[in-house]
Amino acid sequence: QLVESGGGLVPPGGSLRLSCTASNRYYKIVTMGWYRQAPGKERELVASITIAGTTYYIDSVKGRFTISRDTAKNTVDLQMNSLKSEDTAVYYCNNVPSSGNPSPWGQGTQVTVLS
């Protein structure tokens, strides 16, 4: 089970830190990621981190978002700085499989960037 938290309403240029807590040990040994789904759009992978700590970001968030994980606590965080209106979405964490679909989704956390 995955539980996301930390979303909210911020003005452009603001910051938020999202947290994800996983209750299953499985998530300690796989690549984890943060996804987002904006209204009317498909869910997309925003950032990921392997168990070795290698990170990946989509171009639109590079230099602004930082993903991290604490394997002992089974948590994955996403620090988001310099937020833009186009970052508005529901954010989810989940594993990033090499093939097939991610595990069942949590409830997500809403991020709204609005002046």
Solvent accessible surface area in square Angstrom, and as a share of the most:
residue,aa,sasa,rsa
1,Q,144,0.64
2,L,5,0.03
3,V,71,0.41
4,E,5,0.02
5,S,58,0.38
6,G,37,0.36
7,G,29,0.28
8,G,29,0.28
9,L,121,0.60
10,V,18,0.10
11,P,83,0.52
12,P,68,0.42
13,G,55,0.52
14,G,16,0.16
15,S,58,0.38
16,L,29,0.15
17,R,122,0.44
18,L,0,0.00
19,S,39,0.25
20,C,1,0.00
21,T,70,0.41
22,A,9,0.07
23,S,84,0.54
24,N,76,0.39
25,R,200,0.73
26,Y,93,0.35
27,Y,14,0.05
28,K,60,0.25
29,I,121,0.61
30,V,29,0.17
31,T,36,0.21
32,M,1,0.00
33,G,0,0.00
34,W,0,0.00
35,Y,21,0.08
36,R,19,0.07
37,Q,65,0.29
38,A,22,0.17
39,P,116,0.73
40,G,92,0.89
41,K,140,0.59
42,E,152,0.68
43,R,80,0.29
44,E,73,0.33
45,L,44,0.22
46,V,0,0.00
47,A,0,0.00
48,S,10,0.07
49,I,11,0.05
50,T,43,0.25
51,I,110,0.56
52,A,92,0.71
53,G,39,0.38
54,T,89,0.52
55,T,60,0.35
56,Y,109,0.41
57,Y,37,0.14
58,I,31,0.16
59,D,116,0.60
60,S,63,0.41
61,V,0,0.00
62,K,115,0.49
63,G,88,0.85
64,R,29,0.11
65,F,5,0.02
66,T,76,0.44
67,I,5,0.03
68,S,42,0.27
69,R,46,0.17
70,D,53,0.27
71,T,62,0.36
72,A,89,0.69
73,K,145,0.62
74,N,18,0.09
75,T,30,0.18
76,V,6,0.04
77,D,27,0.14
78,L,0,0.00
79,Q,44,0.19
80,M,0,0.00
81,N,61,0.31
82,S,58,0.37
83,L,2,0.01
84,K,88,0.37
85,S,68,0.44
86,E,116,0.52
87,D,0,0.00
88,T,33,0.19
89,A,1,0.01
90,V,40,0.23
91,Y,0,0.00
92,Y,29,0.11
93,C,0,0.00
94,N,0,0.00
95,N,6,0.03
96,V,39,0.22
97,P,41,0.26
98,S,128,0.82
99,S,92,0.59
100,G,68,0.66
101,N,135,0.69
102,P,36,0.23
103,S,24,0.15
104,P,118,0.74
105,W,83,0.29
106,G,21,0.20
107,Q,114,0.51
108,G,8,0.08
109,T,15,0.09
110,Q,86,0.38
111,V,0,0.00
112,T,36,0.21
113,V,4,0.02
114,L,113,0.56
115,S,126,0.81
